[in-house]
Amino acid sequence: MILIHEAKMLHTLHQSLSKSIPEAIKVYGSIFHINRGNPFNLEVLVDSWPDYQTVITRPQKQEMMDDKDCYTNTYQIFSKDLQKLPEILGSESVINWRQSLTIQGVQKGFNEKIRDIAASKSVYVDDVKILQYITDDDVKSNTSNTNKLTRSHEATTSETVKFRRASNNFKLCLLDVSHAELVNNTWKYGQNDRSLRFLRRCLQNFPGYCMMDPQRIPISWVIMEHTSELRAGYTLPEYRNRGFGKQVISAFIQYLQKNDMPFYFQVEEMNVNSHKLLKSCGLHVAKCGWHVWKCSPAKIL
């Protein structure tokens, strides 16, 4: 595999991948942030250049020092040639199968190949099938804009006026790193020290949106991670069925579109309420499948 690090090559690759959305959405979203400061210290591998068939994004080696940190040890994959995947993914120089790790892909045919590779390396695989939600325009992004996102604790004045639809002093605004513990404590895939570290890093570098109560405590929220996925969405039980989640998502989408940032959601197949919520916000399910493979070597289990 070839390491792509020159800015011009990354820009060219990013533009090329836009033609393969939604199947390429994970690597596309990752490269978007790599081109804008690379706050998660990711790197990009291709099997050939410029006529690539497979693209993989992963953390740089110095980031993957904790063998049990599946939040950091993540790989995003897009491939035009699934027949060559076993050879590529089976290489220790591409994936460190000695660690707990997460692989994400949005294409049919990945599941059997990844499971076969994992079995040959005595790695246990926990597979979660997920549905991907996107807008009618698929992904909103300005690939020519390489500026870092301008952040503030609160939305701009015009956004605040536009999005403030709840009464009784409830307020839509951006989350900050001080809210990481609250998000972690309610996140289904979190509630541990490694997930807290991951969420803090997300909130330090990417936007998160919330509705705050009159005491300035978040009651409903969603955040962005390093692949441009919007996740960890949650509304406190006492505030559910009042439209707060829909207001947060709708406001966040407009905020991201204004900042020319790609975004998408993922929802487990059985999560009926979240499916209803996202559809009510005007999003729809992408036709491609999405799997998350959490891989754990036998020696770590």
ABEGO torsion letter per residue (X at the ends): XBBBABAAAAAAAAAAAAAAOAAAAAAAAAAAAAAAGGAAGBBBBBABOABBABBBBBBBAAABABAABAAABBBBBBBABAAAAAAAAABAAABBAABBBBBBBABBGAAAAAAAAAAAAGBBBBBBBBBBBBBAAGBBBBAABABBBBBBABBBAAAAAAABABBGGBBBBBBBAAAAAAAAAABAABGBAAAAAAAAAAAAABBBBBBBBAAGBBABBBBBBAAGBBBGBBBBAAABGAGAAAAAAAAAAAAAAAAGBBBBBBBBAABAAAAAAAAAAGBBBBABBBBBBBBBBAAAX
